[in-house]
Structure formats: structure tokens, C-alpha cells
Amino acid sequence: MTRELNFNCAPTMIGSVPFTDPASACAIITKYLKDWPAWPQLTRMNNLENMYIQFSQGFPGIKIDDQKISFERRSDLDQSIERIVSDSLDDNFGDYSIGKEYAAGLHYCTHSSISGGNLKGQVTGPISWGLCVTDHEGRGIIYDEMLAETAARFLKLKASWQENEMRRRARNTIVFVDEPYLTSLGSAFVALASEQVASLLTEVLDGISGTKGIHCCGSTDWSLLLDLPLDIISFDAYNYLDSFLCYPAAINAFLDRGGCIAWGIVPNDEDTLMKESPAQLYDRFCEAVNTLVHPGFSFRDLVRCSLITPICGLASLSIESAEFALSLLKELSEKVSRKYGS
């Protein structure tokens, strides 16, 4: 089997960590995630590092109140939208920077040496962002067709700018589109057509020229996501493996065309995490991977096209527990690579 992407079960992470200093955060991350470190979202540092606020800088009419982000119509809204649309069509991302005060970890990583020459980043997806940015009636702006499309183009430009910055120090990059609210697709809470969801996600993915993925940490319509133009699907394999496996045809088609899986195998709540060990996680991981083995696609093949991650961000943990989670990832990756690596 010939594949461009050969991760060999390297460990990486989703984004958020409990640290408040970018240098300390990056030191710990690169200690355990040598092959694929990720720039850290420092959500305890200030409210601007919140994953919804973090990528809002420059969007017209944005208002931030602590952890809440809202939208107010301005007299120059039409002009602002036209500019975002034009810049998106021309791939003109230079004016869509993410300020240091919004992403201190990103700026630290892109101005310091990154171990191994690889770096993973992340951007909040248009579905989750469009639901969390609300108008004067408290409705997500995603329910306004023009604003939803503008938000997707805006996040596309943010992703492009970020990827370009990451390449200052990293030869190879991954950018995940983080979409926690995809777990609510099809519910009364999120009344969106599948076609609109796919279109908005594709818009953002188109802004990522290198390796790209989508992360969702719950149950969702995986067939919709697996059919998108992406390289990696990232999911919570610790709690939602059965939900993912409900789509065998879509998973196999994704793998057959060169797709990779990021297995969220390390829990991110204190009580569950502290009961785990590398040996227990190894058994759980092997059991999960074995469910996808089929003729022409061996266990070793799946290892080559896999990453391992925590199930989601680590910001809710103590610093000590977050480091323990990263150490479990490292030890699990080494254990799998020793037996099945190439």
C-alpha cells in the first residue's frame, strides 16, 4: 500500500492546555510530542484564547463580553462582507492575522525552534463558531445565510494565515478544523441541512493547502465528514468508538483514498485519566483498530495511517494531570511503534 501520509501512530494533541505561559506549555508539549507537537491554546491565560473568541479578530460587528461573543450589525457591514468575499476568492489572507494576545502559543511556536520540523495547529470550524457567535436575539449567526457564508470565508482566511505562519519554522504542518457542535447535527438544537454543513466546512478546508483534518469529540454523522476533502478524521475513540463504526463503508472509502485517523484514546477528565496506564490504553487501542482491519488493509497498514491524541482538549485538567495525559500518549505511541512500526 502506497500512502503519502505515514504517521505511524505518532502522538499529537487537540489544542487547549491548562498552562498560562507559552514557553512552559511548549516545553512540555515538545517533550512528549516530539514528532507532531501542536501549538497550545492557553484558555486560562485570558478570555481571548477561548476557541471561539480566538479566531474572531477582525470580523465585522464582533463584541466580546468575558467568554461571550456576539455580533452587532454596523452601517459598513455590506462593505466589510464584500471585502472578506473578495479576499477569500483571491486567497489574500495577509490582513487576517491572529494577534499575539489571542494566540500566544501560536506566536511562541512560530518564533522558536520546533522539534522535528513538524507542527500541528487548529482553527474553530464554521458550524461551531457560527452557533456560538450570536445576534441581538441570541440566535447563532449561522442561521443568517449571508453571515454564515461570510464566517466560513473569514475562518478560511484565518486558517490560511495560520498555516503560513506555522511554516516559518515547520517543514510539515497539520491544521485541524475543530467542530464540537457537530455532535448536535440533526437535533432540534442545530437545524441545519447537511448540504449547508458540508459546503461551509469545505470552504474552510479549502484554505488549508497542507495536511488538513476535522476534529469532533462526540457522536455525529461521520459519513458526511468522511466524504469531505480532508486527510485526517479525528474523533473520541475512548467514548464514541461504536458511533464511529456505524459507518463502515464511508470509513473504508476514506481509508482507501489515503485518509488517516486520529484516535482520541486518552481521556481528559481527572478521575478516568488517573485510572489508566499505557498497557490498558494499548489494549483498548488495539481492540479499536482491529475493528477496521479488512482484506487488503492490515493492522500494520492502519497503524501507519494513524495518529493518537487525547479525546479532546486538556484545559480542564490540572497541569500535573495534563502532563500525565501527554506522557501516556508518548508511551502508548512508542509501544505501538515498537511492535507494528515501519
DRENLUM-79250 format. One line per 8 residues: number of its first residue (from 1); for each residue x, y, z of C-alpha. Coordinates in steps of 0.05 Angstrom, whole numbers. Example, Ala and Ser with C-alpha at 12.3 -4.5 7.8 and 13.67 -1.06 7.14 Angstrom:
# residues 2
1> 246 -90 156; 273 -21 143 .
***
This chain:
# residues 342
1> 0 0 0; 28 68 -20; 8 128 21; 34 200 25; 18 206 99; 54 157 144; 43 178 216; 59 111 247 .
9> 16 126 308; 54 189 327; 22 227 385; -6 297 380; -60 336 416; -123 375 402; -104 445 427; -122 471 495 .
17> -78 461 556; -81 487 628; -17 527 624; -14 603 627; 56 612 599; 70 595 526; 143 577 538; 126 528 593 .
25> 69 499 553; 112 489 491; 169 458 531; 122 405 560; 88 393 493; 153 383 454; 179 338 510; 124 287 498 .
33> 101 301 427; 168 304 391; 143 284 322; 79 325 319; 76 380 372; 16 426 370; 14 499 387; -23 507 453 .
41> -88 545 465; -78 578 533; -150 585 554; -132 601 626; -86 658 605; -142 705 583; -211 703 552; -183 719 483 .
49> -154 648 480; -225 619 483; -232 578 419; -290 619 393; -261 687 411; -191 667 388; -208 670 314; -257 728 317 .
57> -207 785 310; -226 828 250; -296 800 238; -344 859 228; -390 876 287; -358 828 337; -369 845 410; -334 807 467 .
65> -361 804 538; -317 759 581; -328 689 550; -388 710 508; -381 732 436; -436 768 398; -449 804 333; -479 873 321 .
73> -497 899 253; -458 961 232; -470 1011 178; -409 987 140; -428 913 144; -441 904 69; -374 935 52; -338 891 103 .
81> -372 828 76; -353 846 5; -280 853 25; -280 785 61; -311 752 0; -261 785 -47; -201 767 -3; -226 695 2 .
89> -232 688 -73; -162 717 -83; -130 678 -25; -110 745 4; -100 724 77; -48 776 96; -97 820 133; -128 763 174 .
97> -74 754 226; -86 724 295; -56 772 345; -7 750 399; -57 769 452; -106 719 420; -58 661 409; 6 668 450 .
105> 23 595 439; 20 601 363; 65 662 363; 115 629 410; 118 566 367; 127 605 302; 185 645 330; 223 588 364 .
113> 252 522 342; 202 465 334; 228 396 346; 226 351 285; 205 405 236; 131 388 243; 75 429 275; 0 419 284 .
121> -49 476 290; -124 485 295; -180 532 276; -251 533 302; -299 508 249; -355 549 218; -412 508 247; -389 514 320 .
129> -366 586 310; -430 607 275; -472 577 331; -432 610 387; -429 679 357; -500 705 370; -541 764 344; -584 812 385 .
137> -638 758 392; -589 707 418; -590 666 354; -527 639 323; -506 678 262; -503 613 224; -578 619 214; -567 681 171 .
145> -544 652 104; -501 712 85; -467 715 153; -456 640 154; -421 642 86; -381 703 107; -360 669 172; -336 608 133 .
153> -295 652 85; -267 691 144; -245 627 180; -215 602 115; -171 664 113; -153 655 187; -133 583 173; -91 604 113 .
161> -55 658 153; -42 609 210; -15 555 164; 31 606 130; 58 628 199; 69 556 221; 112 544 160; 161 596 186 .
169> 190 541 230; 158 476 208; 171 438 143; 106 399 151; 41 423 181; -27 397 200; -87 441 213; -149 413 246 .
177> -217 446 239; -247 437 308; -322 425 308; -351 405 376; -421 427 357; -425 375 301; -449 328 356; -516 366 354 .
185> -528 357 279; -598 333 266; -624 354 334; -674 409 349; -615 450 375; -579 452 308; -628 457 250; -580 457 191 .
193> -584 419 125; -527 370 112; -512 405 46; -501 472 82; -456 439 134; -414 406 80; -409 470 40; -387 513 99 .
201> -336 462 123; -308 453 52; -299 529 47; -253 529 108; -216 466 88; -201 498 21; -159 550 58; -112 496 83 .
209> -62 477 29; -24 425 70; -49 367 112; -119 381 139; -167 347 186; -232 354 224; -239 340 298; -305 324 332 .
217> -306 296 402; -374 263 403; -424 226 360; -442 257 293; -458 240 221; -390 212 204; -409 195 133; -418 269 118 .
225> -349 286 145; -313 227 115; -335 249 46; -304 318 53; -237 338 21; -194 324 82; -135 280 102; -150 264 175 .
233> -212 249 215; -203 259 290; -253 230 340; -263 207 412; -246 133 405; -248 125 481; -323 140 489; -353 140 419 .
241> -320 84 380; -386 48 368; -416 112 339; -358 119 291; -361 46 270; -434 54 247; -406 80 181; -361 22 155 .
249> -370 37 81; -353 111 90; -293 94 134; -265 43 85; -274 91 26; -238 145 66; -180 99 83; -176 71 12 .
257> -166 141 -17; -109 155 31; -145 183 92; -117 178 162; -149 171 231; -131 208 295; -154 163 351; -174 202 413 .
265> -153 147 461; -131 184 524; -187 211 568; -187 283 591; -225 281 657; -184 273 721; -218 212 751; -218 169 689 .
273> -149 192 667; -115 173 733; -141 102 728; -108 90 660; -40 61 643; -1 52 578; -16 -22 579; -91 -12 588 .
281> -93 41 533; -52 -4 487; -104 -60 494; -161 -10 482; -126 19 421; -111 -49 390; -183 -71 401; -208 -7 367 .
289> -160 -12 307; -176 -86 297; -248 -67 282; -225 -34 217; -180 -90 192; -205 -120 127; -175 -157 67; -123 -113 35 .
297> -118 -68 97; -79 -98 154; -69 -77 226; 1 -52 207; -29 -11 149; -77 22 198; -20 38 246; 17 73 190 .
305> -42 118 176; -59 134 248; -45 188 299; -63 183 372; -90 241 414; -128 257 477; -203 253 466; -206 329 465 .
313> -171 389 496; -135 385 563; -152 453 592; -199 426 645; -143 385 677; -91 406 728; -22 419 700; 3 353 730 .
321> -54 313 701; -45 345 632; 28 325 633; 7 255 654; -41 252 594; 15 272 547; 62 221 578; 10 166 566 .
329> 6 187 493; 82 183 486; 87 115 519; 29 86 480; 57 111 414; 125 80 430; 93 14 449; 53 10 385 .
337> 112 33 341; 159 -19 371; 112 -75 352; 80 -50 287; 120 9 263; 157 11 197 .
***
